[in-house]
Amino acid sequence: MIGKGIVFRDSASRMAVITGVVMELGSPVIRQVRAYSRTNGALLESTYSNKDGKYKLYLPYDSSYTLVAVDSRKTFNAVIQDNVVPK
């Protein structure tokens, strides 16, 4: 699961900053987290969560996003958080 994160706009850099935690059965895990544009489906950014499950993405300022956390071991389905909008 992609835990509740923080999404905000950094007006100085004109970037949206998205942070969160990836959990699996209640424990933090290292997983790839991808961000896609809701407008056209383009992959905007990809990163890995750290051992504490925490991740941070820097994305274009004026968009909404779909986040996908992927289990490379294929034990669990991907987890999706849709319509993520910076405030």
C-alpha positions in Angstrom: 0.0 0.0 0.0 1.1 3.5 -0.7 0.6 5.2 2.7 -0.7 8.7 3.2 1.9 11.1 2.0 2.5 14.8 1.6 2.0 16.6 -1.7 2.9 20.2 -2.0 4.0 22.8 -4.5 7.4 24.3 -4.1 6.8 27.7 -5.7 10.5 28.6 -5.7 11.4 25.6 -7.9 8.0 25.3 -9.7 7.9 21.6 -8.8 5.5 19.5 -6.9 7.0 17.4 -4.1 5.3 14.1 -3.3 6.5 12.1 -0.3 5.0 9.0 1.2 5.6 5.5 2.7 5.2 2.1 1.0 3.9 -0.6 3.3 3.4 -4.3 2.8 1.2 -6.1 5.4 1.9 -3.3 7.8 5.7 -3.2 7.4 7.7 -0.7 5.4 9.3 -2.1 2.2 11.7 -1.1 -0.6 9.6 -0.8 -3.8 9.7 1.1 -7.1 7.3 4.0 -7.1 6.3 5.5 -10.5 4.5 8.7 -11.2 2.4 9.1 -14.3 0.6 12.1 -15.7 -3.2 11.9 -15.5 -3.4 14.1 -18.5 -1.6 11.9 -21.0 -0.4 8.8 -19.1 3.3 9.7 -19.6 5.8 8.3 -17.1 7.1 11.5 -15.3 9.4 10.1 -12.6 10.4 6.9 -11.0 12.2 6.2 -7.7 12.6 3.5 -5.0 11.4 3.8 -1.5 14.2 3.3 1.1 14.3 0.6 3.8 11.8 2.6 5.9 9.4 2.6 2.9 9.9 6.4 2.4 10.0 7.9 -1.0 10.1 11.4 -2.5 9.3 12.5 -6.1 9.8 15.9 -7.8 7.2 16.5 -10.5 6.0 19.2 -12.8 4.1 21.9 -10.8 0.8 22.1 -12.6 -0.5 18.6 -13.1 -2.3 15.7 -11.3 -0.7 12.3 -11.0 -1.2 8.6 -10.7 1.3 6.8 -8.4 2.1 3.1 -8.8 4.1 1.1 -6.3 5.4 -2.1 -7.9 6.4 -5.4 -6.2 9.3 -6.7 -8.4 9.0 -10.1 -6.8 5.5 -10.3 -8.2 4.2 -11.6 -4.8 1.7 -8.7 -4.5 -0.2 -6.7 -7.1 0.8 -3.1 -7.9 -0.8 -0.5 -5.6 -2.2 2.6 -7.3 -3.0 6.0 -5.8 -4.9 8.0 -8.4 -5.7 11.7 -8.8 -2.9 13.0 -6.6 -3.0 16.8 -6.8 -0.5 19.2 -5.2 -1.9 21.8 -2.9 
